[in-house]
Amino acid sequence: MPKAELADETLAAVVAAAGLEVPDSREAWEWRLQCALPWPVYDGYRQRRDECFAAAKDANDVVRVAAAEDQFFAFAGAHPNLCRLFAAGRLGYYAAVLPKVAARLRRAPPARILDLGSFAGVTTLYLGAAFPNSQVVGVERHPGAVAVAEAARARSGLGNVSFACADFTAFDDGAFDAVVSLQAMPAYLIPWLPSERPEDYSRGAHLEAAMGLPAAPVQAVARAVAAVRRLMASGGRAVLHERAAGLPRALLFQHLLARAGLNVTDRCWADWYSVSQRDVVQSFPLIEATAVDGPVPSYEPAMTALYALAGWPDLTGLPVSCGVTFSGFHAHAAFAALPGPRDEMCLRAGLPDGRRLHGYFGVAGGNWAYVYRCDTHDERMMTVGARGITPALFRAGLDELGRLSAAGQLASCDPPLDKFRYHLGKRFKV
Ligand SMILES: C[S@@+](CC[C@H](N)C(=O)[O-])C[C@H]1O[C@@H](n2cnc3c(N)ncnc32)[C@H](O)[C@@H]1O
């Protein structure tokens, strides 16, 4: 996120107090990590980050994913410079999401706010500055991160903010009028619900069964959601932005909220891009919920509403010379929003794990070149840009398919990859 874009004054003040340097680009941020950290710390960071990526790819061992992430945050928290640099790498996300969270809380300013999983304290301090008449508590299980957050609080002079070092699933500090949880739950442990076709986002009615799968230790998410409910005052609210990218996980997450007695009153997709993340626009649901007593409500209408929240990306604002990549539901939405007429070719493949994958290569409305990759477990990527990028874009898409094929991942492929490559080249003159 370029410095000029830190337009939110509240966030700018928090960033200054926390001593975060706003990175100009992903490369600049990576370079700063290398230069500013002693080698063992930088190396330790890289190892733990790589383990998170490796664990995430191993669909059969989701427990490893949770453990890898916890080790990553324990290590980052234990090294104050790394902790701050990592928080600085997430500023694109804070700039996009925190104003939306504050806007929701402002509808009825809460007297007491709890921020779950507060890490370096950016969200907690932001809420403290945005709501000077509220008491704001950040709870975080790694003591190093709490110390970094506390130092930033002291520099900020915010007297209405405090931090506690605890596991929030066991935390008990009375009831809060608002509980905020931003990427603090292991929502990636929620299983994907396979769809009938790669392009499809509608799902069957077997949500309970899906959550009970032995390979899906979704109970960890259920415990986190139960903590939200338990820590909320009567009439209180929760604002949640969890890593439930893609509709099937978002649906299951809402289902978990319902089972915990949390009634969703508002939802939207909140998009962000951070230099510390993968090089794509990320989109997770931003959910506001209230506590309900009594029978668990049916969530069919809420799920339909979530699906209807298309949030179609506005393609007209795209930079002309390079492509923009969308993931998850936004990739699906961007594909659906392409203007006609479309001239496209599609490759259909079966993956060894049973997923089916479709790859679309095309030009839309005479102006937009795109590659869309989707599969029946909702891994979705859509890159779209001005027509001039067609050769580079198609080459990159074909290279990716080539790598999958070389790794024996494209068991059945229609048409065969070589044939597809040949005809694509002829048709689009690339
Ligand atoms: C992905 S970071 C998000 C931090 C912050 N909420 C934000 O939006 O930048 C998740 C943080 O939550 C903390 N966390 C996860 N589970 C926790 C738990 N049960 N109790 C306390 N902290 C937890 C982790 O240690 C980590 O610092």
The ligand as a Gaussian input file, in Angstrom:
#p B3LYP/6-31G(d) Opt

LIG

0 1
 C       -4.004000     -13.673000      11.875000
 S       -3.609000     -12.858000      13.378000
 C       -4.751000     -11.532000      13.336000
 C       -4.402000     -10.431000      14.288000
 C       -5.344000      -9.253000      14.321000
 N       -6.667000      -9.631000      14.803000
 C       -5.417000      -8.596000      12.989000
 O       -6.504000      -8.521000      12.420000
 O       -4.391000      -8.179000      12.485000
 C       -4.308000     -13.948000      14.603000
 C       -3.912000     -13.591000      16.005000
 O       -4.832000     -14.190000      16.902000
 C       -4.121000     -14.804000      17.955000
 N       -4.950000     -15.905000      18.467000
 C       -5.432000     -16.948000      17.759000
 N       -6.172000     -17.753000      18.564000
 C       -6.135000     -17.189000      19.791000
 C       -6.713000     -17.553000      21.040000
 N       -7.459000     -18.654000      21.178000
 N       -6.500000     -16.753000      22.103000
 C       -5.749000     -15.623000      21.970000
 N       -5.168000     -15.238000      20.818000
 C       -5.366000     -16.007000      19.747000
 C       -2.842000     -15.276000      17.308000
 O       -1.814000     -15.482000      18.287000
 C       -2.533000     -14.096000      16.366000
 O       -1.798000     -13.107000      17.002000

